[in-house]
């Protein structure tokens, strides 16, 4: 992300995948393969996949039936953005900043993604929601 919180522009070389809830296992596998091909350390791939899975699951369970994943290398990082066209989400304050309650059984996906990524930007509005995350490689 840039210093002003604006996500980077998506290069033409970004790998893209459209997915639904049933496709989440394929999304995780696709992301792990791409992370390794971009040079991510093997011991970091698991956390990367957990963060990506949390956001991807949110996109197709709370946003829309289908979502789009884009993934690309940017200097010493792997950048991923996940977009859904859901239009109902109106968060109070920055999503995922506060830890979930101790006995929470849901509502922790963005918090987990924020903890596991190097940086995260969440944009929501009339065109849906895009979550852009950056991970060190």
Buried (B, 14 or more C-beta within 10 A) or exposed (E): BEEEEEBBEBEEEBBEBEBEEEBBEEBBEBBBEBBBEBEBEEEBBEBBBBBBBBBBBBBBBEBBEBBBBBBBBBEEBBBBBBBBBBBEBEEEEEBBEEEBEEEEEEEBBBBBBBBBBBBBBBBBEEEBBBBBBBBEB
